[in-house]
Amino acid sequence: MFRRILSYIFPLSLHQRTSTVSGTLSVTLLNGKKLLNSPNTDYSYGRLQQVLRFGLEQIGFSAIKKQKKILILGIAAGSVVETLVKEIAFDGEIHGVEIDPEVIAIGKQFFDLDKVKNLQLFIQDAQEYVKNTSERYDSIIVDIFQDDQMPSFLFAPSFFLQLNTLLNPNGVILFNTIVKNKSQAQRNRDFVQYFQNTYQITVFPKVKQENQLLLLAKQNN
């Protein structure tokens, strides 16, 4: 209790470990809440949870609650799972894919990730999961970062064309991106232009400053 009170005055370090995938990972108590940070950004909870919550609001909490199966690529410590389960009361299946086992270990130790009954975890590269799964989803959340950088495969046409095959009719993809400079802004514009005939795309710029959310609805031609 005393540490929780202190965290409203200054952040308290609870845990730190090094990952070969993500670098230094730190669990911090701030304003009474635990956060997972990488060297240059929020990795789970904190501001990131607010960003993804905004995206889920655009899909519609009531619409999500009616869905049967959701895929999260880049689940990290599970902040979006908390929003889905505790706030939206989603009780369908959640499949979470994360390449970094250290992040999953932190999620279980500090954020009760292993206590979510309708969550199935896959410690696997997202590209491999997408390529090999036979599952179909109502929503797919793409939140893949290496520290504050986005892997280039996310913007290769093949990846999102493959994701399209995993969506049920009327399915949606919530794609979290970072836009810090003109090059990244152009990258996103090129992405939207390329996929405008595959998805109905809505762009939400400057969500919590640097994040740009793309909401992609499957077009059933």
FENKA-V724558 format. One line per field, one symbol per residue. ss: DSSP state (H for helix, E for strand, C for the rest). phi: phi as a letter, one per 20 degrees, with the letter a starting at -180 (. if undefined). psi: psi as a letter, one per 30 degrees, with the letter a starting at -180 (. if undefined). Layout:
ss=???
phi=???
psi=???
//
This chain:
ss=CHHHHHCCCCCEEEEEEEECCCEEEEEEEECCEEEEEECCEEEECCHHHHHHHHHHHHHCHHHHHCCCEEEEECCCCCHHHHHHHHHCCCCCEEEEEECCHHHHHHHHHHHCHHHCCCEEEEECCHHHHHHHCCCCEEEEEECCCECCECCHHHHCHHHHHHHHHHEEEEEEEEEEEECCCHHHHHHHHHHHHHHCCCEEEEEEEEECCCEEEEEEEECCC
phi=.fffffffebfdedabbddfednfdcdcdclncecdcegcafeammfgfffffgfffffogffffefdbcddenflenfffgffeeeemfdefcdddbfdffffffgffdclffeefedddceafgfffffdfdfcceccddcdcdldddgfffdfgfffffggfeefgmfccddecdcdbfffffgfffffffefeeceddddelelneeceddddfeef
psi=eeeeeeffelkkkekklkkfefbkkkkkjkhgkkkkkleglkfkabeeeeeeeeeeeeejeeeefflekkkjjhfbggefeeeeeeefhkgakkkkkkfjfeeeeeeeefghefgjegkkkjjlkeeeeeeflglklekkkjijljcglkkfffgkeeefeeeeffklkgllkjjklkjfleeeeeeeeeeeeegffeljkkkjlhjhdfkkkkjjkkji.
//
